[in-house]
């Protein structure tokens, strides 16, 4: 159950936080991480900058929260598509196709975030991005373990690792080709190989 602490402005805390994150996400998407300030976020929601500090100490914390919300949304969408399927192969295919399509859509957002960063800022951002990537991989691992929960294989962890690594490789190759025409055939081949590996 979400807490309903009523802060200075008389609105439930979770609603204010949602407004902050939505505004920050839109600003990051439009201007990139570097150009957005806490003042910009405060102005976008019609509050003073000091109001933001009730929730977040700095822009890095806002960014982490925005990215956390993005990850939750991505994983929830993948899970929704996976849950529509009845077979392990169907679930793996839904996972692969949904993840790749979402990655393609979100790439523009992540590319814009890096706009205008100097070398030090880019290095700092890259470190934060690694933390975010680890979180999404943990969430995906949890989902894939659920998909394969009935599979009896000592190699299950390795199979999941190869499946997810191969998906990332397919996505990179498609981006290099600047064409997603081969996405579904490539993912279908990966699913067939994965099913062979688990004896399905």
N, C-alpha and C positions, 0 to 999 in steps of 0.2 A: 504494500500500500504506500503510495507516495505521500511525503510529508506535506502538510498544508500550512507551513509557517507563513504568516502574513508579514512581510517586511514593510519598510517605510512607505511604499506607494499604495498599500492596501490591496495588492493583487497576490494570489497564491504564488509561492516561490517557484514552483515548477513551471508556471506560465511565463514568468519573467525570464527564467533561464532559457526556455524554449525560444522566446523572442530574441534574446541575445544571440543564441546560436544560429537562428535563422538569418538574422541580420549579418552576423559575421561571415557565415557561409556565402551569402550573396556578395558581400564586399570582397572577400578573398577571391571568389570566382571572377569578379569583374576587374579587380585591380591587382591581384597577386598579393601574396603574404606581406611582402616588404612594405608596400605603400599604404597598407591599412593600419590605422592607429586605434587606440582605445577610444579616443575622442570621436572617430568616425563611427564606431559601433554604437557608442552612447547616443550620438546625434540621430542615427538611423532608427533607434527605438524611442526617441524623444525623451531621453533621460540625461542627467549630468554624468560626467565620467566617474565621479566618486561613487555613483550608484552601482557601476559595474564592479568596483572593487569589493562590494559586499559578497560577490559570487566568485570572482576570479582575480588573482593577484596581478596578472599581467597578460599580455597578448599571447604568450606561449601557452598559458593555461586555457585561454579561449580557443586557441588553435587545436590543442589536444582534445578539448571537449567537442569541437566541431568534427574533428576526424573520428573520434569515438562514435559520434552519432552517425557519421557516414558509414563506418564499418558495420554498425548494428543494422543499418538499413540494407546494406549489401548482403549481409549474411541472412537476414530475414527474407529477402527476396529469393535468394538461392534456396533456402529451406522451403519456402512456399512452393516453388517449382518442383523440387525434389519430392515433396509430400504428395504431389498430384500423381506420381508414378507408383505402380504396384510391384515392379520387379527391380532387382538389384541393378541390372543392366540399364533399365529405364531411368532409375534414380541417378546413376553415374553419368548417363548422357545428359540428363536435365541439369545436373551440377555443372558439368563441363561447358555446356552451351550457355547457360545463364551467367556463369562466372565470366566467360569470355565476352559476351555481349555487354555486360555491365562494365567490365574493364575497358572496353572500347568507348563506351559513353563517358566514363569518368576520367579517361585519359586527358581530355581537354581541360577539365577542372584542375587536375594535378599539374599539368604543364603550365597553366596560368599562375599557379601558386609560386612558381620559381621566377616569375617575371621580375626583372630589376634587381635581383640579388647579386651582391659582390661575392668574391670567393669565400670570405669568412662566413657570411650569412648563408651561403649555399651549403657550406660544410655543416653549420649548425642545423639547418633544415634537414639535411641528409641524415644526420643522427636521429632527429625526431621521427623522420620517415621510417627509419629502420625499426624503431619501437612500434610504430603503427603497423608495419608489415608483419612483425612478429605476432601482434595481437590478432590480426586477421587470419594468419596461418593457424593459430591456436583454435580460433572459432571454427575455421574450416575443418580442422582435424577432428574436432568434436562432432561436427555434422557428418563427416565421412565415417567415423567410427560408428555412429548411429545407423548409417546406411548399411554398413558391413557387420552389424552386430551378430547376425546369425551365421557369419562365415567362420568356419573353424580352420584357421591357418596360423602357423607360428610366424609366418612372414607378413602378417597383416599390416604391421606398422611400416615395413619396407614397401609393400604394395601401395599403400596410401602415399608414402613419400614419392615414389616413382610416378604415380598418377598425377599428383599436384605439381610436381616439378615438370612433367611432360606438358601439362596444360599451360604452364607459364612459358615454356619453350614454344609451343604452338602459337600462343598469343604474340610473342616477340616476332616470330617468323612472319605471321600475317601482317603485323605492323610494318615490317621491313618491305614486304611485297606491296603494301598499301592496298591490300585486297583481302576481303573476308570470304571470298567465294569458296575457298577450300576448308573453311572452318568446320562445317558439319561432317564432311567425309573424314577429316583428320581426327575429330573427336570420336566419331563412330569407330575408327580403327583403334584408337586408344582404349575405348571401352571394350572392344573385342579382345584385345591383348590382356586387359586387366581381368576380364572374366576368365580367360584361359589360366591366368596366374592364380586365381582363387579357386579354380576347378569348377567354375559355373558354366 
